[in-house]
């Protein structure tokens, strides 16, 4: 059976004898400015692929927590629905739309 990737984990095969030239944070930033170099660096050492994903997940979680802790989401939804242009919603429908609250 042929070995897939480095260590048989299904990733791209590592280029033997070459070390990665970028750290995980440099990869994260450079993927926007020079993605070709980042992908070449990942080929050299595919071990750091999870760091950018972890950074994005932590940032998204922090932003979601900050939004939810600052705003009352059901109240914001009610206001948005009430102020929507062209929507004809009665008070009874509005209470039922937002989490069944009255």
Secondary structure, 3 states (H helix, E strand, C coil): CCCCCCCCCCCCCCCCCCCCCCCHHHHHHHHHHCHHHHHHHHHHCHHHHHHHHHHHHHHHHHHHHHHHHHCCHHHHHHHHHHHCCCCCCCHHHHHHHCCCCC
